[in-house]
Amino acid sequence: MAIAAETQAKPAADIAAALKNGLLAALAAFGLFSLLIGLRTDQGPTGALELTSRATVLGVFVVIAFVGGFARGLIGGERTIDLAAYVPDEIRAFAARTGRILGFALLAFVFAAPILFFHNRYLLDLGIQILTYVMLGWGLNIVVGLAGLLDLGYVAFYAVGAYSYALLAQNFGWSFWLCLPVAGCLAAFWGVLLGFPVLRLRGDYLAIVTLAFGEIIRLVLINWWSLTGGPNGVAGIPRPSFFGIPFNDEENGFAATFGLEYTPSYRVVFLYYVILALALLTNWVTLRLRRLPIGRAWEALREDEIACRSLGINTTTTKLTAFAMGAMFGGIAGSFFATRQGFISPESFTFSESALVLAIVVLGGMGSQLGVAIAAFAMLGGFELFREFEQYRMLVFGAAMVLIMIWRPRGLVATRAPSAFLNKRKAAAVTLVKEGHG
């Protein structure tokens, strides 16, 4: 009888806890959305702002929050849902066999996209933007994903690369291909300068210092009028050429040289393949470095810095190389951004850019190259897909990020392949084992 009474009381207790969780979620939603969604400012007949109540929309969000909190209370706040358990074994085996083929197919699609969408300027520009953030994500993944150093000022290196190319190209007439490695080296130099003051910092303190570094760089760009142009930025940045052939409609232009009809899409396609090559180079270098001793030192630093020191690893050089390599790729991406836009200003390098790149790395899976690429495509493509929703767009993405962090706390692609492993079992030397054989 006691067991039956306990069994009947447990569902009632679960429902009561779920109701409490739902009410708390609804109260929090009301507090957050009462001013953001419940009220709207419109310009009145006299030009003054008038407040308009939107109680219905606010009520819908509160009800959604209540239902979500109630459902999560019933499921269990600490319980995770393993979606892979509901996938049949046959489908998982087929996905494992075709995974590599699918990867090559996606890469082939990326290469063929400019040909398929040659006359669609919007999709080409969107592809260039996504690949730029993929490269930025892979660069930040070295610092955050591999070395475990939380960097909130990554946009500073992006700005250093952009302004380096713009100033060198305008003042000294250097070409894009010459400025590209120089911008990367200058950004790496600033990465080393950032690394020295934060060698003894970790966690939240490191995040605050890197955030301050990004803001310092932005304020310097705003106030150094004689060099950077201040808030007005730098305009008229030279465009890259195809081995000295410009993309214009003149006789020495790209179209006239190859006997083609002039269209601005040729320059866009060329920029697409340039950023694709730079992104693939970033991926290849990162994968190669991860298999080297420096890459394994980064991962050891990420797991436990104290244990890393006890193993004799020089954490100073390990941190500095991580900051330098990540900054170098950010500077190269900034150089490409400058030549693509033709105009840069400090407004292009705010903290929101650092937050977006960091969100791509975290959501994709820290240390996962594939996850970063998928997250960049989903976030940038999703921003364009939900552009018509205006103010609701950020709410949708915020809710999606919260759900991913609940059910996939390590990112979309949480698995990381080992950087070093033994293909077969090896015997130890006789001098190293007392029994004489290992």
C-alpha positions as CSV (number, residue, x, y, z in Angstrom):
1,M,0.0,0.0,0.0
2,A,2.9,2.4,0.8
3,I,4.5,1.8,-2.6
4,A,1.1,2.5,-4.4
5,A,0.7,5.7,-2.4
6,E,4.2,6.8,-3.3
7,T,3.6,6.0,-7.0
8,Q,0.5,8.1,-7.0
9,A,2.1,11.0,-5.2
10,K,5.1,11.2,-7.6
11,P,3.2,12.3,-10.7
12,A,1.4,14.9,-8.7
13,A,4.7,16.2,-7.4
14,D,6.1,16.3,-11.0
15,I,3.1,18.2,-12.3
16,A,3.3,20.7,-9.5
17,A,7.0,21.2,-10.1
18,A,6.3,21.6,-13.9
19,L,3.6,24.2,-13.2
20,K,6.0,26.1,-11.0
21,N,8.7,26.0,-13.7
22,G,6.2,27.2,-16.3
23,L,5.0,30.1,-14.1
24,L,8.5,31.2,-13.5
25,A,9.3,31.0,-17.2
26,A,6.1,33.0,-18.0
27,L,7.0,35.6,-15.3
28,A,10.5,36.0,-16.7
29,A,9.1,36.3,-20.3
30,F,6.7,39.0,-19.1
31,G,9.5,41.0,-17.5
32,L,11.8,40.7,-20.5
33,F,9.2,41.3,-23.3
34,S,6.9,43.9,-21.6
35,L,9.0,46.8,-22.9
36,L,10.5,45.1,-26.0
37,I,7.3,43.7,-27.5
38,G,4.4,44.9,-25.3
39,L,5.0,48.6,-26.2
40,R,5.7,50.1,-29.6
41,T,6.8,53.7,-30.4
42,D,5.2,55.4,-33.4
43,Q,5.6,58.9,-34.7
44,G,2.4,60.9,-34.1
45,P,0.9,63.6,-36.2
46,T,2.9,66.3,-34.3
47,G,6.2,64.5,-34.8
48,A,6.3,63.3,-31.2
49,L,6.7,59.6,-30.3
50,E,3.5,57.9,-29.1
51,L,3.4,54.6,-27.3
52,T,1.1,51.8,-28.7
53,S,0.2,48.8,-26.6
54,R,0.6,45.3,-28.1
55,A,-0.9,43.2,-25.3
56,T,-1.9,40.4,-27.7
57,V,1.5,39.8,-29.0
58,L,3.0,40.0,-25.5
59,G,0.4,37.5,-24.3
60,V,1.4,35.1,-27.1
61,F,5.0,35.2,-26.0
62,V,4.1,34.7,-22.3
63,V,2.0,31.7,-23.2
64,I,4.8,30.2,-25.3
65,A,7.2,30.6,-22.4
66,F,4.8,29.0,-20.0
67,V,4.2,26.0,-22.3
68,G,7.9,25.6,-22.8
69,G,8.7,25.8,-19.1
70,F,5.9,23.4,-18.2
71,A,7.1,20.9,-20.9
72,R,10.7,21.2,-19.7
73,G,9.6,20.6,-16.1
74,L,7.8,17.4,-17.1
75,I,10.7,16.1,-19.1
76,G,13.2,17.0,-16.4
77,G,15.5,20.0,-16.3
78,E,18.7,18.0,-16.0
79,R,17.7,15.3,-18.5
80,T,19.1,15.5,-22.0
81,I,17.4,14.2,-25.1
82,D,19.5,11.9,-27.3
83,L,18.0,12.3,-30.7
84,A,20.5,9.7,-32.1
85,A,18.8,7.0,-30.1
86,Y,15.6,7.4,-32.2
87,V,17.5,6.9,-35.5
88,P,17.4,3.4,-36.9
89,D,20.7,1.5,-37.0
90,E,20.4,1.1,-40.8
91,I,20.2,4.8,-41.4
92,R,23.1,5.5,-39.0
93,A,25.2,2.9,-40.9
94,F,24.3,4.4,-44.2
95,A,25.2,7.9,-43.0
96,A,28.5,6.7,-41.7
97,R,29.3,5.1,-45.1
98,T,28.2,8.2,-47.1
99,G,29.7,10.8,-44.8
100,R,32.9,11.3,-46.6
101,I,31.1,11.2,-50.0
102,L,28.7,13.9,-48.7
103,G,31.6,16.0,-47.6
104,F,33.2,15.9,-51.1
105,A,29.8,16.6,-52.7
106,L,29.3,19.7,-50.5
107,L,32.8,20.9,-51.4
108,A,32.0,20.3,-55.1
109,F,28.8,22.3,-54.7
110,V,30.7,25.2,-53.1
111,F,33.1,25.2,-56.1
112,A,30.3,25.1,-58.6
113,A,28.1,27.7,-56.9
114,P,29.4,30.7,-58.9
115,I,28.7,28.8,-62.1
116,L,25.2,27.8,-61.1
117,F,24.3,31.3,-59.7
118,F,26.4,33.4,-62.1
119,H,23.5,35.9,-62.8
120,N,22.3,36.0,-59.2
121,R,24.4,38.7,-57.6
122,Y,22.6,38.4,-54.2
123,L,23.5,34.8,-53.7
124,L,27.1,35.4,-54.8
125,D,27.5,38.2,-52.3
126,L,25.8,36.1,-49.6
127,G,28.3,33.2,-50.4
128,I,31.2,35.6,-50.1
129,Q,29.9,36.8,-46.7
130,I,29.4,33.3,-45.4
131,L,32.9,32.2,-46.5
132,T,34.4,35.3,-44.8
133,Y,32.8,34.3,-41.5
134,V,33.8,30.7,-42.0
135,M,37.4,31.9,-42.3
136,L,37.0,34.1,-39.2
137,G,35.5,31.2,-37.3
138,W,38.3,28.9,-38.2
139,G,40.8,31.5,-37.1
140,L,39.1,32.1,-33.8
141,N,38.7,28.3,-33.4
142,I,42.5,28.1,-32.9
143,V,42.3,30.4,-29.9
144,V,39.0,29.3,-28.4
145,G,38.4,25.8,-29.6
146,L,42.0,24.4,-29.6
147,A,43.8,26.5,-27.0
148,G,40.8,27.2,-24.8
149,L,41.4,30.9,-24.5
150,L,38.2,33.0,-24.5
151,D,38.8,35.9,-26.8
152,L,36.1,38.6,-27.0
153,G,38.1,41.1,-29.0
154,Y,38.8,39.1,-32.1
155,V,37.4,41.8,-34.3
156,A,40.5,43.9,-33.5
157,F,42.7,41.7,-35.6
158,Y,40.0,41.8,-38.3
159,A,40.3,45.7,-38.2
160,V,44.1,45.6,-38.2
161,G,44.1,43.6,-41.4
162,A,41.5,45.7,-43.1
163,Y,43.2,49.1,-42.3
164,S,46.7,47.6,-43.1
165,Y,45.6,46.8,-46.6
166,A,43.7,50.0,-47.1
167,L,46.5,52.3,-46.0
168,L,49.3,50.4,-47.7
169,A,47.4,50.2,-51.0
170,Q,46.4,53.8,-51.0
171,N,49.7,55.4,-49.7
172,F,52.3,53.1,-51.3
173,G,50.4,51.6,-54.2
174,W,51.0,48.0,-53.0
175,S,48.9,45.3,-54.7
176,F,46.4,43.1,-53.0
177,W,48.5,40.0,-53.2
178,L,51.5,41.8,-51.6
179,C,49.4,43.4,-48.9
180,L,47.7,40.1,-48.0
181,P,50.6,38.4,-46.1
182,V,51.8,41.8,-44.7
183,A,48.3,42.4,-43.2
184,G,48.4,38.9,-41.7
185,C,51.9,39.4,-40.2
186,L,50.8,42.8,-38.7
187,A,47.7,41.2,-37.2
188,A,49.9,38.4,-35.8
189,F,52.2,41.0,-34.3
190,W,49.3,42.6,-32.5
191,G,48.1,39.2,-31.4
192,V,51.5,38.6,-29.7
193,L,51.2,42.1,-28.1
194,L,47.8,41.1,-26.7
195,G,49.2,37.7,-25.6
196,F,51.9,39.1,-23.3
197,P,49.7,41.0,-20.8
198,V,47.2,38.1,-20.5
199,L,49.7,35.3,-19.9
200,R,48.6,34.9,-16.3
201,L,44.9,35.4,-16.9
202,R,42.2,32.8,-17.6
203,G,38.5,32.5,-17.8
204,D,36.4,35.6,-17.2
205,Y,39.4,37.9,-16.6
206,L,40.9,36.9,-19.9
207,A,37.6,37.6,-21.6
208,I,37.4,41.1,-20.1
209,V,40.9,42.0,-21.1
210,T,40.4,40.8,-24.7
211,L,37.1,42.7,-24.9
212,A,38.9,45.9,-23.7
213,F,41.6,45.3,-26.4
214,G,39.0,45.2,-29.1
215,E,37.4,48.4,-27.9
216,I,40.8,50.1,-27.6
217,I,41.6,49.3,-31.2
218,R,38.2,50.7,-32.3
219,L,38.6,53.9,-30.4
220,V,42.1,54.4,-31.8
221,L,40.6,54.0,-35.3
222,I,38.0,56.6,-34.5
223,N,40.4,59.2,-33.0
224,W,43.5,58.9,-35.1
225,W,42.2,61.3,-37.9
226,S,45.5,61.8,-39.6
227,L,46.0,58.1,-40.3
228,T,42.7,56.3,-40.3
229,G,40.4,59.1,-41.3
230,G,38.5,58.9,-38.0
231,P,34.8,58.1,-38.2
232,N,34.8,58.9,-41.9
233,G,36.9,55.8,-42.6
234,V,38.9,55.0,-45.7
235,A,37.3,55.2,-49.2
236,G,38.4,54.3,-52.6
237,I,40.3,51.2,-51.6
238,P,41.9,49.5,-54.7
239,R,40.2,46.4,-56.0
240,P,42.2,43.2,-56.7
241,S,43.1,42.3,-60.3
242,F,43.4,39.0,-62.2
243,F,47.2,38.8,-62.7
244,G,47.3,42.6,-63.4
245,I,44.1,42.6,-65.5
246,P,41.4,44.8,-64.0
247,F,37.7,43.9,-63.9
248,N,36.4,47.0,-65.8
249,D,34.7,47.6,-69.2
250,E,37.8,49.1,-70.8
251,E,39.9,47.7,-73.6
252,N,42.5,46.3,-71.1
253,G,39.8,44.8,-68.9
254,F,39.1,41.2,-68.1
255,A,36.1,40.8,-70.4
256,A,37.8,42.5,-73.4
257,T,41.0,40.5,-72.9
258,F,39.3,37.2,-73.0
259,G,36.7,38.2,-75.6
260,L,33.7,38.1,-73.2
261,E,30.7,40.4,-72.8
262,Y,31.3,42.7,-69.9
263,T,29.4,42.1,-66.7
264,P,30.2,43.1,-63.1
265,S,29.7,39.4,-62.1
266,Y,33.2,38.5,-63.2
267,R,34.7,40.5,-60.3
268,V,32.3,39.0,-57.8
269,V,33.0,35.5,-59.0
270,F,36.7,36.2,-58.7
271,L,36.3,37.5,-55.2
272,Y,34.3,34.4,-54.3
273,Y,37.1,32.0,-55.4
274,V,39.7,34.2,-53.6
275,I,37.9,33.9,-50.2
276,L,37.2,30.2,-50.9
277,A,40.9,29.6,-51.4
278,L,41.8,31.6,-48.3
279,A,39.3,29.7,-46.2
280,L,40.5,26.3,-47.4
281,L,44.1,27.4,-46.8
282,T,43.1,28.4,-43.2
283,N,41.4,25.0,-42.7
284,W,44.4,23.1,-44.1
285,V,46.9,25.0,-42.0
286,T,44.8,24.5,-38.9
287,L,44.5,20.7,-39.4
288,R,48.2,20.4,-40.0
289,L,49.1,22.4,-36.9
290,R,46.7,20.3,-34.8
291,R,48.7,17.2,-35.7
292,L,52.0,18.9,-34.8
293,P,53.4,19.1,-31.2
294,I,52.2,22.8,-31.0
295,G,48.7,21.7,-31.8
296,R,48.7,19.0,-29.1
297,A,50.1,21.6,-26.7
298,W,47.1,23.8,-27.5
299,E,44.7,21.0,-26.7
300,A,46.6,20.1,-23.5
301,L,46.4,23.8,-22.5
302,R,42.7,23.8,-23.1
303,E,42.1,20.7,-21.0
304,D,44.2,21.6,-17.9
305,E,46.8,24.4,-17.7
306,I,48.3,23.1,-14.5
307,A,48.7,19.6,-15.9
308,C,50.2,21.2,-19.0
309,R,52.8,23.0,-16.9
310,S,53.6,19.8,-15.0
311,L,54.3,18.0,-18.3
312,G,57.0,20.6,-19.1
313,I,55.1,22.4,-21.8
314,N,56.0,26.1,-22.1
315,T,52.6,27.7,-21.7
316,T,54.0,31.2,-22.6
317,T,54.9,30.2,-26.1
318,T,51.8,28.0,-26.4
319,K,49.5,30.9,-25.7
320,L,51.4,33.4,-27.8
321,T,51.5,31.1,-30.8
322,A,47.7,30.5,-30.5
323,F,47.0,34.3,-30.4
324,A,49.4,34.9,-33.2
325,M,48.0,32.2,-35.5
326,G,44.4,33.2,-34.9
327,A,45.1,36.9,-35.3
328,M,47.0,36.2,-38.6
329,F,44.0,34.6,-40.2
330,G,41.7,37.3,-38.9
331,G,44.0,39.9,-40.4
332,I,44.0,38.2,-43.8
333,A,40.2,38.0,-43.7
334,G,40.1,41.7,-42.8
335,S,42.3,42.5,-45.8
336,F,39.9,40.7,-48.1
337,F,37.0,42.5,-46.5
338,A,38.6,45.9,-47.3
339,T,39.2,45.0,-50.9
340,R,35.7,43.6,-51.3
341,Q,33.9,46.6,-49.8
342,G,36.2,49.3,-51.2
343,F,35.3,51.3,-48.1
344,I,36.0,50.6,-44.4
345,S,35.1,52.5,-41.2
346,P,35.3,51.8,-37.4
347,E,31.6,51.0,-37.5
348,S,32.4,47.8,-39.3
349,F,34.5,46.5,-36.4
350,T,32.2,46.7,-33.3
351,F,31.9,44.1,-30.5
352,S,28.8,42.6,-32.2
353,E,31.2,41.2,-34.9
354,S,33.3,39.5,-32.3
355,A,30.2,38.1,-30.6
356,L,28.9,36.7,-33.9
357,V,32.2,35.0,-34.7
358,L,32.4,33.6,-31.2
359,A,28.8,32.4,-31.4
360,I,29.6,30.6,-34.6
361,V,32.6,28.8,-32.9
362,V,30.6,27.8,-29.8
363,L,27.5,26.7,-31.6
364,G,29.4,24.8,-34.2
365,G,31.4,22.9,-31.6
366,M,34.7,24.2,-30.2
367,G,37.6,22.5,-32.0
368,S,35.4,21.2,-34.8
369,Q,36.2,22.6,-38.3
370,L,33.1,21.1,-39.9
371,G,30.9,22.4,-37.1
372,V,32.2,26.0,-37.5
373,A,31.4,25.9,-41.2
374,I,27.9,24.5,-40.6
375,A,27.2,27.1,-37.9
376,A,28.4,30.0,-40.1
377,F,26.2,28.8,-43.0
378,A,23.2,28.4,-40.7
379,M,23.6,31.7,-38.9
380,L,24.4,33.9,-41.9
381,G,21.9,32.1,-44.1
382,G,19.3,32.2,-41.4
383,F,19.8,36.0,-40.9
384,E,19.0,36.5,-44.6
385,L,16.1,34.0,-44.5
386,F,14.4,35.8,-41.6
387,R,15.3,39.3,-42.7
388,E,11.6,40.2,-43.3
389,F,10.8,39.5,-39.7
390,E,12.9,42.5,-38.6
391,Q,12.8,42.8,-34.8
392,Y,11.6,39.2,-34.3
393,R,14.7,37.9,-36.1
394,M,17.0,38.3,-33.1
395,L,14.4,36.8,-30.8
396,V,14.1,33.7,-33.0
397,F,17.9,33.3,-33.2
398,G,18.3,33.9,-29.5
399,A,15.7,31.1,-28.8
400,A,17.4,28.8,-31.2
401,M,20.8,29.3,-29.5
402,V,19.3,28.7,-26.1
403,L,17.7,25.4,-27.3
404,I,21.0,24.3,-28.9
405,M,22.9,25.0,-25.7
406,I,20.3,23.0,-23.7
407,W,20.3,19.9,-25.9
408,R,23.7,20.2,-27.6
409,P,25.9,22.0,-25.0
410,R,29.1,21.1,-26.8
411,G,27.9,22.4,-30.2
412,L,26.4,21.0,-33.3
413,V,29.4,18.8,-34.0
414,A,30.7,17.8,-30.6
415,T,33.0,15.0,-31.6
416,R,36.7,15.7,-32.3
417,A,39.0,13.3,-34.0
418,P,42.2,12.5,-32.1
419,S,45.2,14.4,-33.4
420,A,47.6,11.5,-32.7
421,F,47.0,7.7,-32.3
422,L,48.8,4.4,-32.8
423,N,47.8,2.3,-35.8
424,K,49.0,-0.8,-34.1
425,R,50.3,-2.0,-30.7
426,K,54.0,-1.5,-30.3
427,A,56.4,-3.2,-27.9
428,A,58.4,-1.2,-25.4
429,A,62.2,-1.4,-25.2
430,V,63.8,-4.0,-22.9
431,T,65.6,-1.3,-21.0
432,L,62.4,0.4,-20.1
433,V,60.5,-2.6,-18.7
434,K,61.6,-4.8,-15.8
435,E,60.0,-7.9,-17.2
436,G,62.0,-7.5,-20.4
437,H,59.1,-7.1,-22.8
438,G,56.3,-4.6,-23.1
